[in-house]
Amino acid sequence: MWFDTHCHVDAPEFRDDLSLVLARAAEQGITGILIPAVQVSDFEHVIEIVEHWSSLIPQLCFALGVHPLYTKNAAESDIAATREAIAKYIDHPRLVAVGEIGLDYFVEDLDHPKQEWFFEEQLIIAKEFELPIVMHVRKSQDQLLKRLRAIPVSGGIAHAFNGSFVQAQHFLDLNFVLGFGGTITYDRSLQIKRLAQEFSIDSYVLETDSPDIPPSWLMDEKSRRNEPAYLPRIAQAFAKERSIDLQTLAKINLQNTLRVLPRIKNLL
């Protein structure tokens, strides 16, 4: 039983063969996938996918939010739309978080104050509805921590974490777990590998971020599209760093996911 805690199968890259992608995932033992929305216009599409394919992936679920990269073209009214959508679907058994939200200081042409405002407003929404968050973290760890302390939420996932040991511990102290994906499959990802070894095993969850963050074996392929079926192979790389067997890791990954995203328990 594998759970992919971050997977954008609603992306255009999967438009032509989503049924095959999800069938391959099911064949590899993927029983759960979290699809975090990235913009208001995608909300209904994400929900449609979850409702249509949940018979194949039993713990298929979703989060609603505005991704920091999408704040560039977002309007302030998108916050009201996000709140309205979450209010509408708060009793939906497959809504498990607010996300994907966060801050990105890597992309140079983003308006920092604007994305910070969107993050803060969505933290307020998460707090209002008592939902955890799925959080984008890229060169923004300290600024995220500052806002999480000012607007505390129940916790969640620090997706694709690549900060320092000290920063990681601060997120763990706030009831977040660290998301690890395809980056750990690269020999040169020494900091990621060290982070994977540093903390107790209940500090981590696994993810693909499909179609992004292709694992190492895709780099020589014509198509570098990542997909959820690759999660067990990504898990092998993580298991190697922890000297743990895959069956145990799958159970721990699910346990950690359920702890920070407790609404998923209703899908088991």
C-alpha positions as CSV (number, residue, x, y, z in Angstrom):
1,M,0.0,0.0,0.0
2,W,1.8,3.1,-1.3
3,F,0.6,6.7,-0.9
4,D,1.8,9.4,-3.2
5,T,1.4,12.6,-1.1
6,H,2.0,15.0,-3.9
7,C,0.9,14.4,-7.5
8,H,-0.5,16.7,-10.2
9,V,-2.3,14.2,-12.4
10,D,-4.6,17.0,-13.3
11,A,-1.8,18.6,-15.3
12,P,-2.0,19.0,-19.1
13,E,0.8,16.4,-19.4
14,F,-1.7,13.7,-18.4
15,R,-4.6,14.9,-20.5
16,D,-4.2,12.2,-23.2
17,D,-3.5,9.1,-21.1
18,L,-4.7,9.6,-17.6
19,S,-6.4,6.3,-17.5
20,L,-3.2,4.5,-18.4
21,V,-1.2,6.5,-15.9
22,L,-3.5,5.7,-13.0
23,A,-3.8,2.0,-14.1
24,R,0.0,1.7,-14.0
25,A,0.0,3.3,-10.6
26,A,-2.6,0.8,-9.3
27,E,-0.5,-2.0,-10.7
28,Q,2.5,-0.8,-8.7
29,G,0.5,-0.9,-5.5
30,I,-0.4,2.8,-5.3
31,T,-3.6,3.0,-3.3
32,G,-3.5,6.7,-2.4
33,I,-2.7,9.9,-4.3
34,L,-3.1,13.5,-3.1
35,I,-3.8,15.9,-5.9
36,P,-3.1,19.5,-4.8
37,A,-4.8,22.1,-6.9
38,V,-2.7,25.1,-8.1
39,Q,-5.3,27.7,-9.2
40,V,-8.9,28.4,-8.8
41,S,-9.8,27.6,-12.4
42,D,-8.5,24.0,-11.8
43,F,-10.6,23.3,-8.7
44,E,-13.5,21.6,-10.4
45,H,-11.2,19.6,-12.7
46,V,-9.3,18.2,-9.8
47,I,-12.4,17.2,-8.0
48,E,-13.8,15.5,-11.1
49,I,-10.7,13.4,-11.4
50,V,-10.8,12.4,-7.8
51,E,-14.5,11.4,-8.0
52,H,-14.1,9.6,-11.3
53,W,-11.0,7.5,-10.5
54,S,-11.5,6.8,-6.8
55,S,-12.7,3.3,-7.6
56,L,-9.2,2.5,-9.0
57,I,-7.2,4.5,-6.4
58,P,-9.2,4.0,-3.2
59,Q,-7.5,6.8,-1.2
60,L,-7.5,9.3,-4.1
61,C,-8.0,12.8,-2.5
62,F,-7.5,16.5,-3.1
63,A,-6.4,19.8,-1.7
64,L,-7.6,23.2,-2.8
65,G,-5.3,26.3,-3.0
66,V,-3.4,28.8,-5.1
67,H,0.2,27.9,-5.8
68,P,2.8,30.7,-5.4
69,L,3.8,30.4,-9.0
70,Y,0.2,31.0,-10.0
71,T,-0.1,34.1,-7.9
72,K,1.5,36.0,-10.8
73,N,-1.8,36.0,-12.7
74,A,-4.2,35.6,-9.7
75,A,-6.6,38.2,-8.5
76,E,-7.4,39.1,-4.9
77,S,-10.9,37.7,-5.6
78,D,-9.3,34.2,-5.9
79,I,-9.0,34.2,-2.1
80,A,-12.7,34.6,-1.7
81,A,-13.2,31.9,-4.4
82,T,-10.9,29.6,-2.5
83,R,-12.7,30.1,0.7
84,E,-16.1,29.6,-1.0
85,A,-14.8,26.3,-2.6
86,I,-13.5,24.9,0.6
87,A,-16.7,25.9,2.4
88,K,-18.7,24.1,-0.3
89,Y,-16.6,20.9,-0.2
90,I,-15.6,20.9,3.5
91,D,-17.9,17.8,4.1
92,H,-16.5,16.1,1.0
93,P,-14.7,13.0,2.3
94,R,-11.8,13.4,-0.1
95,L,-10.9,17.1,0.7
96,V,-8.0,16.7,3.1
97,A,-6.0,20.0,3.0
98,V,-5.5,23.5,1.8
99,G,-2.9,23.5,-1.0
100,E,-0.7,23.7,-2.8
101,I,0.2,27.0,-1.1
102,G,3.5,28.5,0.0
103,L,6.3,30.8,-1.1
104,D,8.8,30.6,-4.0
105,Y,11.9,32.9,-3.9
106,F,13.7,30.9,-6.6
107,V,11.6,32.2,-9.6
108,E,12.9,35.7,-10.2
109,D,9.9,37.4,-11.8
110,L,7.4,36.6,-9.0
111,D,6.0,39.5,-6.9
112,H,7.2,38.6,-3.4
113,P,4.7,40.8,-1.5
114,K,1.8,39.4,-3.6
115,Q,2.7,35.8,-3.1
116,E,3.2,36.5,0.6
117,W,-0.2,38.0,0.8
118,F,-1.8,35.0,-0.9
119,F,0.1,32.6,1.5
120,E,-1.1,34.5,4.6
121,E,-4.7,34.7,3.4
122,Q,-4.7,30.9,2.7
123,L,-3.2,30.2,6.1
124,I,-6.2,32.1,7.6
125,I,-8.5,29.9,5.5
126,A,-6.8,26.7,6.7
127,K,-7.0,27.9,10.3
128,E,-10.7,28.8,9.8
129,F,-11.6,25.4,8.5
130,E,-9.2,23.5,10.7
131,L,-7.4,22.0,7.8
132,P,-3.7,21.1,7.4
133,I,-1.7,22.6,4.5
134,V,0.4,21.2,1.6
135,M,3.2,23.7,1.3
136,H,5.5,24.7,-1.5
137,V,9.0,25.4,-0.1
138,R,11.6,26.8,-2.4
139,K,14.3,29.1,-1.1
140,S,11.7,30.5,1.4
141,Q,12.0,28.4,4.5
142,D,12.6,31.2,7.0
143,Q,9.9,33.4,5.6
144,L,7.4,30.5,5.7
145,L,8.3,29.7,9.3
146,K,7.8,33.3,10.3
147,R,4.3,33.3,8.9
148,L,3.4,29.9,10.3
149,R,4.3,31.1,13.7
150,A,2.1,34.2,13.2
151,I,-0.8,32.2,11.8
152,P,-0.5,28.8,13.3
153,V,-2.2,25.9,11.5
154,S,-2.6,22.2,12.4
155,G,0.5,21.2,10.4
156,G,0.9,19.4,7.1
157,I,3.5,18.6,4.5
158,A,6.6,20.7,3.6
159,H,6.7,19.5,0.0
160,A,10.0,18.8,-1.8
161,F,12.0,20.0,1.3
162,N,15.6,21.1,0.6
163,G,16.5,23.4,3.5
164,S,18.9,23.1,6.4
165,F,18.8,20.7,9.3
166,V,17.8,23.5,11.6
167,Q,15.0,24.7,9.3
168,A,13.8,21.1,9.0
169,Q,13.6,20.8,12.7
170,H,11.5,23.9,13.0
171,F,9.0,22.6,10.5
172,L,8.9,19.3,12.4
173,D,8.2,21.2,15.6
174,L,5.2,22.8,14.0
175,N,3.7,19.3,13.1
176,F,4.9,19.2,9.5
177,V,6.5,16.3,7.8
178,L,9.2,16.6,5.1
179,G,8.2,15.5,1.6
180,F,10.8,13.5,-0.4
181,G,10.6,12.5,-4.0
182,G,12.7,11.9,-7.1
183,T,15.6,14.2,-6.1
184,I,16.8,11.6,-3.7
185,T,17.5,9.2,-6.7
186,Y,20.4,11.3,-7.9
187,D,24.0,10.5,-6.7
188,R,24.8,14.2,-6.5
189,S,21.9,15.0,-4.1
190,L,24.1,14.8,-1.1
191,Q,22.2,17.3,1.1
192,I,18.9,15.6,0.3
193,K,20.4,12.2,1.3
194,R,21.8,13.7,4.5
195,L,18.4,15.2,5.3
196,A,16.8,11.8,4.7
197,Q,19.1,10.3,7.3
198,E,19.0,13.0,10.0
199,F,15.6,12.8,11.7
200,S,13.4,10.1,13.1
201,I,11.5,8.0,10.5
202,D,8.2,9.6,11.5
203,S,9.5,12.9,10.0
204,Y,9.0,12.0,6.3
205,V,6.5,11.2,3.6
206,L,7.0,10.2,0.0
207,E,5.9,11.9,-3.1
208,T,6.5,12.1,-6.9
209,D,5.3,15.6,-7.7
210,S,4.3,14.2,-11.1
211,P,4.7,15.3,-13.8
212,D,7.6,17.3,-12.3
213,I,10.9,16.3,-10.5
214,P,11.7,13.4,-12.8
215,P,13.8,10.7,-11.0
216,S,17.3,9.9,-12.2
217,W,16.4,7.1,-14.6
218,L,14.2,9.4,-16.7
219,M,17.0,11.9,-17.5
220,D,18.1,9.9,-20.6
221,E,14.6,9.3,-21.8
222,K,12.9,11.2,-24.6
223,S,10.0,11.9,-22.2
224,R,11.0,13.0,-18.7
225,R,7.4,13.0,-17.5
226,N,7.2,11.7,-13.9
227,E,4.2,9.7,-12.9
228,P,2.8,8.1,-9.7
229,A,3.8,4.5,-10.7
230,Y,7.4,5.5,-10.0
231,L,6.8,6.0,-6.3
232,P,8.0,2.5,-5.2
233,R,11.2,2.9,-7.1
234,I,11.8,6.3,-5.6
235,A,11.0,4.7,-2.2
236,Q,13.9,2.3,-2.8
237,A,16.3,5.1,-2.9
238,F,14.9,6.5,0.3
239,A,14.9,3.1,2.0
240,K,18.6,2.7,1.1
241,E,19.4,5.9,3.0
242,R,17.5,4.6,6.0
243,S,18.5,0.9,5.8
244,I,14.9,-0.1,6.0
245,D,12.9,-2.6,3.9
246,L,10.2,-1.4,1.5
247,Q,7.3,-3.0,3.2
248,T,8.1,-1.3,6.4
249,L,8.7,2.0,4.7
250,A,5.3,1.8,2.9
251,K,3.6,1.4,6.3
252,I,5.5,4.2,7.9
253,N,4.8,6.5,4.9
254,L,1.1,5.9,5.3
255,Q,1.2,6.3,9.1
256,N,3.0,9.7,8.8
257,T,0.6,10.8,6.0
258,L,-2.5,10.0,8.2
259,R,-1.0,11.8,11.2
260,V,-0.6,15.1,9.3
261,L,-3.6,14.7,7.0
262,P,-6.0,12.9,9.4
263,R,-9.1,13.2,7.1
264,I,-7.6,10.5,4.9
265,K,-8.4,8.0,7.7
266,N,-12.0,8.2,6.5
267,L,-11.0,6.7,3.2
268,L,-9.3,3.5,4.6
